[in-house]
Amino acid sequence: MKRARADHKYIFVVGGVMSGVGKGIATASIGKILAARGLSVNLVKVDPYLNVDAGTMNPTEHGEVFVLDSGLETDQDMGNYERFLDRDLGPEDYMTSGMVYQSVIERERNLGYGGKCVEAVPHVRGAIVERFERAAALAKSDVTVVEIGGTVGDFSNALFIDAARVLKMKYSEDVLFVMVSYLPVPSTIGEMKTRPTQHAVAALNSYGVQPDVIVARSTHPLDQKRKEKLAIQCSVEANCIISAPDVDSVYDVPLNFERDKLSDILLETLDLQPKHESDMSDWRRFAAHAHNGKGTVKIGIVGKYFDTGDFVLSDAYLSVIEAIKYSAYAAGVKPEISWLNAKEYQTNPKAVSELAAYDGILVPGGFGETGIEGKINAIRFAREHKIPYFGLCYGMQLMTIEYARNVANLAGAHTTEIDPKTSHPVIMILPDQAEKLARKDYGGSMRLGAYPCVLKKGTIARSAYGAEEISERHRHRYEVNPEYIERLEKAGLIFSGKSPDGTLMEIAELPKNEHSFMLGAQFHPELRARPLSPHPLFNAFIAAAIQKRI
Ligand code: GLN
């Protein structure tokens, strides 16, 4: 039967066996290898939970909240997508069950269904199909790669898989399915087992969906014998089963995929002409740095860490870690990152003095009171001992507070987030944000997304960016209080970045002749750092840290 042709090709990535095996990185890598063939690609993340966006979720449990230019608060996978593709993604590239249901329910309340009984199938499923098509149309890309969160067989992602099936019905040649599965090697047996993946494919088949490609994640490479067994059991051609063993660096994954000619397989199956041979020379050069940087630069990240293993921790600060890596790699060194618990520095001066061992200190974004005085003590130490310091969002606000208290003689200066009755509210909430908080309207209640910022001549920020106007992403409620700007500037703090109307302080820094790099940004520069274009402020911070080391 001849089917309609879509204007775009779709690749759906679904997970088999279990979660947490790198489906996001596999999706980002598929995007990367197709983009390296000269095609335009957008990546879409489906999160099956009922939260309308990721903004209300705890990062220590769920990983970082990644903010797009539009201000949408999304899952950390969107950060990986943007970094691998080196492309900004739009709000239509992210969807949750909550978001889809909300729009369907709103439409129902507005009599948008003409008196019909509104049901998950066909209405919610139909809304999902529309979203898939809209994401492809708005991005105007040749290929839209959609990662469906969760694992096949889950209750909560079933409608999304069914919507993908419907799209396949509509445009059969233009839709392809990849299953990222896991092949365990139980230590008691010492042999890789294919059976769980066979079951996962059977579960996908029960939705009426057959995978075209299987990405076989495991601790070990997949051998020919098991590849053939999977091929026959799962009805997938052996060359379409890609071996994906564990790697030290996620940036090697696209290179490994191409070793198995995955872009050729995808393009052939979709009947799509590439613009050229695979060009990943820049990426290959970048990825090699992860293995052979010369020397190290020691960065201490002072944050509030509790009850978390390293794994979860690094997920909560994923973009910060990656941003540090990119700038360190570009400078030819490897970063050695230490997690420093801010609480340690609250009352123990000896612990604070140990910060002298670091080449650079960073205080990332955060909320609330835990460890706050410890962070302020660490910032003071960095300022007084001329250790390069980089403050991100909360780290900028706390740097301003430290300066107000200890240099500008504003005793007791604080943020009203912690002390609403402070004698000197140098950081305060802007009136419209205060209104939302009073209403307990927390979802999307912050200053979110990209805002322009004008840089002052002759400052560290201006020379780092090499531009007068920049745009950066925000996620915060509090701001530097305009009433204190003059006093802080008189005391020597430079507000080197401001909103174009001059009312919002975006970057604070100390003069370069006083301190090689003492700078805080009200925004989150880490959200804009990319492997092939490291962030200018991280570059400047790492350069100062390397300088200090020598
Ligand atoms: N808690 C601060 C605020 O809301 C900083 C937020 C952040 O670091 N992202 O303004």
Boltz pocket constraint, residues with backbone or C-beta under 6 A from the ligand:
constraints:
  - pocket:
      binder: B
      contacts: [[A, 364], [A, 365], [A, 366], [A, 367], [A, 368], [A, 392], [A, 393], [A, 394], [A, 395], [A, 397], [A, 417], [A, 475], [A, 476], [A, 477], [A, 478], [A, 479]]
      max_distance: 6.0
